[in-house]
Amino acid sequence: NRYQVLSFTFRSESNGAVELALPEKNWASTRTWTLLLSQNNRQWTKVRVNLSEMNGKAFPLDQLRGELFIYNGTASGAKRPTGPAAFEIKDIILE
């Protein structure tokens, strides 16, 4: 596979969680990963997520749609979405 890692840099001014989603070209499946936000992350922080460890039904990574969606996430163990959160994300790269 061409890609193995989703990398990005983020910082946050509030607590919360967001769901990062990489959809399949035909929308049949989506790989997701939860980014936990903390008001203590005010400095830019580099994150690397192994695509094989993301949640969701696996699909060939050459079938990625080429878009990243960010949704309001759920806190660890919670069954409901977290509230609004202020954060910035940059340098999003598939490696």
C-alpha positions as CSV (number, residue, x, y, z in Angstrom):
1,N,0.0,0.0,0.0
2,R,1.1,3.5,-0.8
3,Y,0.1,5.1,2.5
4,Q,0.7,3.8,6.1
5,V,0.3,6.9,8.3
6,L,-1.9,9.9,8.7
7,S,0.2,12.7,10.3
8,F,-0.8,16.2,11.3
9,T,0.0,18.9,13.8
10,F,-2.6,20.4,16.2
11,R,-3.1,22.6,19.2
12,S,-6.2,23.1,21.4
13,E,-7.5,25.7,23.8
14,S,-10.3,23.5,25.2
15,N,-11.1,20.0,26.3
16,G,-13.1,17.7,24.0
17,A,-12.8,15.1,21.2
18,V,-13.1,15.1,17.4
19,E,-13.4,12.2,15.1
20,L,-11.1,12.1,12.1
21,A,-12.6,10.2,9.1
22,L,-11.0,8.9,5.9
23,P,-13.7,7.6,3.6
24,E,-13.4,5.0,0.9
25,K,-13.8,6.3,-2.7
26,N,-17.2,4.7,-3.2
27,W,-18.3,5.6,0.4
28,A,-18.7,1.9,1.3
29,S,-16.5,2.3,4.4
30,T,-14.8,4.9,6.5
31,R,-11.7,4.6,8.7
32,T,-11.9,6.7,11.9
33,W,-9.8,7.8,14.8
34,T,-10.6,9.9,17.8
35,L,-8.4,12.9,18.7
36,L,-8.7,13.8,22.3
37,L,-8.3,17.6,22.9
38,S,-7.0,19.2,26.0
39,Q,-6.7,22.8,27.0
40,N,-3.1,21.9,28.0
41,N,-2.2,21.3,24.3
42,R,-1.7,25.0,23.5
43,Q,1.6,24.2,21.8
44,W,1.7,22.7,18.4
45,T,1.8,18.9,18.8
46,K,2.8,16.4,16.0
47,V,0.6,13.3,15.8
48,R,1.1,10.1,13.7
49,V,-1.7,7.6,13.3
50,N,-1.0,4.2,11.8
51,L,-3.9,3.7,9.2
52,S,-4.1,0.0,10.0
53,E,-5.0,0.9,13.6
54,M,-7.9,3.1,12.7
55,N,-11.5,2.0,13.5
56,G,-14.0,1.0,10.9
57,K,-14.2,-1.7,8.2
58,A,-10.8,-2.1,6.6
59,F,-10.6,-1.4,2.8
60,P,-7.6,-1.2,0.5
61,L,-5.8,2.0,1.2
62,D,-5.4,2.7,-2.5
63,Q,-9.2,3.2,-2.4
64,L,-9.0,6.2,-0.1
65,R,-11.2,9.1,-1.3
66,G,-8.5,11.7,-0.7
67,E,-10.5,13.7,1.8
68,L,-10.3,14.1,5.5
69,F,-13.5,14.8,7.5
70,I,-13.6,16.1,11.0
71,Y,-16.7,15.5,13.2
72,N,-17.6,16.2,16.8
73,G,-16.2,13.2,18.7
74,T,-17.2,11.3,21.8
75,A,-15.1,11.3,24.9
76,S,-13.5,8.1,26.0
77,G,-16.2,5.8,27.5
78,A,-18.9,8.4,26.8
79,K,-21.9,7.5,24.5
80,R,-22.7,11.1,23.6
81,P,-20.7,13.7,21.6
82,T,-18.5,16.1,23.4
83,G,-19.4,19.8,23.4
84,P,-17.8,22.4,21.2
85,A,-14.0,22.6,21.2
86,A,-11.6,25.2,19.9
87,F,-8.6,23.7,18.1
88,E,-6.4,24.2,15.1
89,I,-5.0,21.5,12.8
90,K,-2.4,21.9,10.1
91,D,0.2,20.0,8.0
92,I,-2.2,17.0,7.3
93,I,-0.2,14.4,5.3
94,L,-0.7,10.8,4.2
95,E,2.6,9.1,4.4
